[in-house]
Structures are given as structure tokens and as C-alpha cells.
Amino acid sequence: MAIDREQLLHVARLARLELREDEVERLEAQLNDILAAVSKVSELDLSDVPPTSHPLDVVNVWEKDEPKPCLTVEEALHATCVAPAWISHDERVRGTLLPGRAADLVVLDRDPLSIEPDELPEVEVVATMVGGRWVHNPPPWS
């Protein structure tokens, strides 16, 4: 198995790396050397080695798992509105309401920042706009 230039550039883009041509050539050679070395494991006779999922005992070294709040409402809104645009490299065209950007938004029946967290599941969508066009229940609202 080998990694080609297109695969390398794709991974670099996902990692938000800008590589010079000499770096692309060097990384492609280095990654292929690593893959070749790892592939040698398949040449070993492992018939007398019992299958294991972990070579060492698995021990949980973290705290006891207990339910607790993990995101604030602000963090949750950012994670569902702004972050997806950044992840897909679209942050210059969507994710925030600014002039020249895609106007994707929902109108909610109440402000999620002004209610108790346990009321959030009850918040309902009143209307939806995609690309600056109302696609669900355009105004005026009663």
C-alpha cells in the first residue's frame, strides 16, 4: 500500500496545512517508507501467537464516570452553528450572519440564552431561512 500525491494533499487540506512542493515530495517519500516498514508485519508467522485486543491490562485511570454538564448553551450554539462551517472550510461564506455570506438561520420561539437548560428541549423552530430564502414558515408570524 502506498500513499499518492492526491491523498497526501487531501490529508494536508483536512489538517489545514499549507505545504510547499519540496515538503510534499519529502512527506510523500517519508510516509511511503513508514507504510512499507509497517507492512513487513504481515510477513511474520504469527500462527502461535494468541489473538489479543490489548497486549496489556486495560485500566481506567480517569475519574469515575458521572453525568455532569459539559457544554454551556453558548458553546453548544457555537458547536452547531459556527464550528461546522470552519470544519468544512466554509467559514468565509457561512456560519455567521455577515454581509456577503449565506443567510442560513432559524427563528426560535424563545431565546435559548435566557431560559433554563432543562427547558432547551422544548424550544421550537418558528421559521427557517437557507441561502437568504425562507424555506419554512416565512414571516409575518402571529
Buried (B, 14 or more C-beta within 10 A) or exposed (E): EEBEEEEBBEEBEEEEEEBEEEEBEEBBEEBBEEEEEEEEEEEEEEEEEEEEEEEEEEEEEEEEEEEEEEEEBEEBBBEEBBBEBBEEEEBEEBBEEEEEBBEBEBBEEEEBEEEEEEEEEEBEEBBBBEEEEEEEEEEEEE
